[in-house]
Amino acid sequence: MEISEGSFFGRVGFQGATLLSQPRKRMKMADQKGKRNCTRYDLEAIITWSYFNTTNFFNAKLVNYSESGLCFESESGIKPGAGIFIRLEKLLPNPAGIKLHQGFRTVTLGEARWCREAGDVGSRKYNIGIRYYEPYY
């Protein structure tokens, strides 16, 4: 099932952290309206998220990130277009020892762009795509 369509505080990195972060280049889409062509990096981490300006937080697992956004897996679906607050809670162990890349953020605001069921139908897990809000200075 697909609920289709839908940077804030500077980029914050960890000095000397060991992370599972593998590059993966996205293919250009025929329709570039609202789409970005950024390298995505797989990264395993525990995050919490909430709808912007609410106090009800949900646990989730980061799947990947890029300079323009991120993808995470959650047991709660999100309506595209919703404003989301995301906070990194814990990086998961990494045997590869690969460094962080441009776009990694420990705290950010973004917009839900898409929400798709993850795994088997009825699994009650969703992959959610977030586009970072850009900062205004």
Residue frames as qw, qx, qy, qz and C-alpha x, y, z in Angstrom:
[[0.000, 0.891, 0.454, 0.000, 0.00, 0.00, 0.00],
 [0.445, 0.088, 0.012, 0.891, 1.37, 3.44, -0.86],
 [0.044, -0.896, -0.368, 0.245, 0.19, 6.79, 0.52],
 [0.649, 0.281, 0.201, 0.677, 1.99, 8.81, -2.09],
 [0.267, 0.677, 0.120, 0.675, 3.41, 12.41, -2.27],
 [0.425, -0.899, 0.017, 0.101, 4.43, 14.53, 0.08],
 [0.761, -0.047, -0.503, 0.408, 17.52, 21.54, 6.53],
 [0.391, -0.868, -0.166, -0.256, 17.37, 22.74, 9.03],
 [0.508, -0.805, 0.283, 0.120, 19.77, 23.16, 11.99],
 [0.255, 0.728, -0.607, -0.192, 23.19, 22.87, 10.35],
 [0.877, 0.145, -0.457, -0.034, 24.75, 19.58, 9.57],
 [0.481, -0.678, 0.492, -0.259, 26.00, 17.88, 12.70],
 [0.794, 0.283, -0.538, 0.004, 28.50, 15.03, 12.54],
 [0.816, -0.565, 0.120, 0.026, 30.27, 12.82, 15.03],
 [0.191, 0.771, -0.606, 0.050, 34.06, 13.08, 15.30],
 [0.005, 0.394, -0.909, 0.132, 35.63, 9.63, 15.30],
 [0.743, 0.056, 0.445, -0.497, 32.32, 7.75, 15.24],
 [0.086, -0.147, 0.922, 0.349, 32.16, 4.40, 13.47],
 [0.589, 0.334, 0.289, -0.677, 29.06, 4.05, 11.34],
 [0.492, 0.230, 0.795, 0.271, 27.46, 1.75, 8.81],
 [0.291, 0.767, 0.078, -0.566, 27.15, 4.18, 5.92],
 [0.522, 0.039, 0.698, 0.489, 27.24, 2.82, 2.37],
 [0.216, 0.417, -0.180, -0.864, 26.69, 5.07, -0.69],
 [0.405, 0.389, 0.815, 0.141, 23.93, 4.33, -3.16],
 [0.045, 0.183, -0.264, -0.946, 23.23, 6.61, -6.15],
 [0.483, 0.505, 0.581, -0.418, 19.58, 7.23, -7.02],
 [0.372, 0.298, 0.648, 0.594, 18.49, 7.06, -10.64],
 [0.137, 0.130, -0.051, -0.981, 17.12, 10.21, -12.23],
 [0.371, 0.480, 0.743, -0.282, 13.36, 10.23, -12.43],
 [0.280, 0.454, 0.579, 0.616, 11.57, 11.11, -15.66],
 [0.177, -0.852, -0.296, -0.393, 9.47, 13.64, -13.79],
 [0.495, 0.119, -0.431, 0.745, 11.87, 15.81, -11.76],
 [0.313, -0.651, -0.115, -0.681, 9.08, 17.93, -10.22],
 [0.631, -0.646, 0.199, -0.381, 9.91, 18.04, -6.51],
 [0.980, -0.093, -0.023, 0.172, 12.47, 15.20, -6.84],
 [0.123, -0.872, 0.465, 0.089, 16.18, 15.41, -6.03],
 [0.895, 0.316, -0.290, 0.119, 19.07, 13.43, -7.39],
 [0.227, -0.772, 0.522, -0.283, 21.28, 12.86, -4.33],
 [0.514, 0.208, -0.819, 0.147, 23.50, 10.02, -3.20],
 [0.735, -0.531, 0.004, -0.421, 21.83, 8.11, -0.39],
 [0.227, 0.437, -0.805, 0.332, 23.81, 6.43, 2.39],
 [0.760, -0.364, -0.518, -0.151, 22.56, 3.38, 4.27],
 [0.067, 0.405, -0.597, 0.690, 22.86, 3.87, 8.01],
 [0.577, -0.438, -0.688, -0.045, 21.46, 1.87, 10.90],
 [0.077, 0.163, -0.443, 0.878, 20.33, 4.06, 13.80],
 [0.162, -0.610, -0.759, 0.162, 17.48, 4.38, 16.27],
 [0.012, 0.234, 0.055, 0.970, 15.53, 7.64, 15.98],
 [0.090, 0.565, 0.712, -0.406, 12.43, 9.17, 17.50],
 [0.034, 0.236, 0.408, 0.881, 9.99, 11.31, 15.53],
 [0.107, 0.570, 0.648, -0.493, 6.91, 13.38, 16.20],
 [0.246, 0.773, 0.430, 0.396, 4.59, 15.59, 14.26],
 [0.298, 0.324, -0.163, 0.883, 5.95, 19.13, 14.52],
 [0.246, -0.356, 0.237, -0.870, 4.85, 20.94, 17.72],
 [0.838, -0.342, -0.230, -0.358, 3.48, 17.83, 19.43],
 [0.297, -0.625, 0.662, -0.287, 4.78, 15.88, 22.40],
 [0.923, 0.001, 0.338, -0.183, 3.82, 12.36, 21.28],
 [0.095, 0.658, -0.696, -0.271, 7.04, 10.67, 20.07],
 [0.972, 0.159, 0.050, -0.168, 7.36, 7.43, 18.08],
 [0.511, -0.499, 0.629, 0.305, 10.37, 5.10, 17.88],
 [0.783, 0.603, -0.011, -0.151, 11.74, 4.25, 14.45],
 [0.746, -0.254, 0.410, 0.460, 14.78, 2.91, 12.62],
 [0.209, 0.775, -0.305, -0.513, 16.76, 5.04, 10.18],
 [0.888, 0.293, 0.336, 0.108, 17.18, 3.28, 6.81],
 [0.622, 0.217, 0.207, 0.723, 19.23, 5.82, 4.83],
 [0.068, -0.864, -0.171, 0.469, 19.97, 9.53, 4.46],
 [0.578, 0.446, 0.261, 0.632, 21.19, 12.04, 1.87],
 [0.223, -0.008, -0.095, 0.970, 21.93, 15.73, 1.66],
 [0.307, -0.231, -0.265, -0.884, 18.25, 16.43, 0.95],
 [0.742, -0.303, -0.002, -0.598, 16.42, 14.00, 3.23],
 [0.120, -0.299, 0.924, -0.208, 16.17, 10.59, 4.84],
 [0.719, -0.137, -0.516, -0.445, 14.13, 7.40, 4.96],
 [0.174, -0.289, 0.804, -0.489, 13.10, 5.58, 8.12],
 [0.475, -0.226, -0.813, -0.250, 10.98, 2.58, 9.13],
 [0.260, -0.166, 0.487, -0.817, 8.19, 3.05, 11.68],
 [0.038, 0.317, 0.944, -0.090, 5.20, 1.16, 13.02],
 [0.199, 0.719, 0.432, -0.507, 3.14, 4.31, 12.49],
 [0.466, 0.490, 0.473, 0.565, 2.29, 5.65, 9.04],
 [0.130, -0.509, -0.098, 0.845, 2.50, 9.36, 8.21],
 [0.471, 0.783, 0.401, -0.056, 0.38, 11.48, 5.89],
 [0.564, 0.237, 0.215, 0.761, 2.47, 13.05, 3.11],
 [0.027, 0.733, 0.158, 0.661, 2.88, 16.79, 3.63],
 [0.639, -0.740, -0.208, 0.014, 3.07, 16.53, 7.43],
 [0.128, 0.796, -0.449, 0.386, 5.79, 18.48, 9.25],
 [0.926, -0.239, -0.271, 0.103, 8.01, 16.10, 11.21],
 [0.198, -0.827, 0.488, -0.196, 10.60, 16.55, 13.99],
 [0.949, 0.091, -0.285, 0.100, 13.32, 13.86, 14.02],
 [0.280, -0.808, 0.487, -0.177, 15.99, 13.17, 16.63],
 [0.663, 0.312, -0.671, 0.112, 18.83, 10.62, 16.56],
 [0.747, -0.594, 0.132, -0.268, 18.81, 8.44, 19.68],
 [0.663, -0.457, 0.577, 0.135, 21.45, 5.76, 19.07],
 [0.479, 0.578, -0.581, -0.313, 23.79, 4.66, 16.31],
 [0.976, -0.106, 0.142, -0.124, 23.82, 0.90, 15.85],
 [0.612, -0.479, 0.525, 0.348, 27.09, -1.07, 15.77],
 [0.637, 0.733, -0.140, -0.193, 29.12, -1.00, 12.57],
 [0.854, -0.216, 0.340, 0.330, 31.74, -3.50, 11.52],
 [0.651, 0.586, 0.220, 0.429, 32.68, -1.60, 8.34],
 [0.462, -0.546, -0.082, 0.694, 33.83, 1.64, 10.04],
 [0.341, 0.480, 0.409, 0.697, 32.73, 3.99, 7.26],
 [0.142, -0.181, -0.257, 0.939, 32.57, 7.76, 7.95],
 [0.252, 0.707, 0.530, -0.396, 29.54, 10.05, 7.92],
 [0.357, 0.295, 0.494, 0.736, 28.66, 11.95, 4.76],
 [0.126, -0.030, -0.039, -0.991, 27.10, 15.31, 3.85],
 [0.544, -0.283, -0.442, -0.655, 23.47, 15.36, 4.96],
 [0.553, -0.282, -0.747, 0.240, 23.76, 13.45, 8.24],
 [0.229, -0.549, 0.126, -0.794, 21.84, 15.25, 11.00],
 [0.207, -0.080, -0.869, 0.442, 21.28, 14.40, 14.63],
 [0.163, 0.583, 0.583, -0.542, 18.21, 16.67, 14.94],
 [0.045, 0.000, 0.501, 0.864, 16.12, 17.99, 12.06],
 [0.498, 0.464, 0.416, -0.602, 12.74, 19.14, 10.77],
 [0.042, -0.122, 0.769, 0.626, 11.32, 17.89, 7.51],
 [0.651, 0.207, 0.009, -0.731, 8.27, 17.18, 5.41],
 [0.610, 0.048, 0.790, -0.019, 6.87, 13.68, 4.88],
 [0.286, 0.412, -0.496, -0.709, 6.98, 13.11, 1.10],
 [0.710, 0.054, -0.575, -0.403, 5.79, 9.50, 0.93],
 [0.505, -0.308, 0.693, -0.412, 4.78, 6.56, 3.10],
 [0.699, 0.211, -0.585, -0.355, 4.81, 2.92, 1.91],
 [0.908, -0.339, 0.157, -0.191, 4.12, -0.39, 3.63],
 [0.086, 0.645, -0.760, -0.007, 7.40, -2.17, 4.36],
 [0.183, -0.165, 0.964, -0.098, 7.74, -5.92, 3.93],
 [0.021, -0.321, -0.927, -0.192, 4.70, -8.16, 3.74],
 [0.321, -0.464, -0.303, -0.768, 1.21, -6.71, 3.35],
 [0.696, -0.607, -0.264, -0.280, -0.28, -6.19, 6.80],
 [0.699, 0.040, -0.451, 0.553, 3.14, -6.14, 8.51],
 [0.327, -0.909, -0.259, 0.021, 2.25, -2.80, 10.16],
 [0.512, -0.484, 0.178, 0.687, 5.63, -1.30, 9.33],
 [0.440, 0.871, 0.215, 0.018, 6.10, 1.64, 7.01],
 [0.576, -0.025, 0.150, 0.803, 9.03, 3.14, 5.13],
 [0.040, 0.933, 0.313, -0.174, 8.72, 6.93, 5.23],
 [0.577, 0.316, 0.129, 0.742, 10.55, 9.44, 3.05],
 [0.231, -0.868, -0.241, 0.366, 11.38, 12.84, 4.56],
 [0.485, 0.594, 0.052, 0.639, 12.70, 15.91, 2.76],
 [0.436, -0.354, -0.346, 0.752, 14.63, 18.24, 5.06],
 [0.065, 0.967, 0.244, -0.019, 13.36, 21.77, 5.53],
 [0.587, 0.401, -0.083, 0.698, 16.02, 24.20, 4.37],
 [0.386, -0.556, -0.360, 0.642, 17.29, 26.75, 6.88],
 [0.190, 0.864, 0.218, 0.412, 16.57, 30.44, 6.50],
 [0.585, -0.246, -0.246, 0.732, 19.27, 32.78, 7.78]]
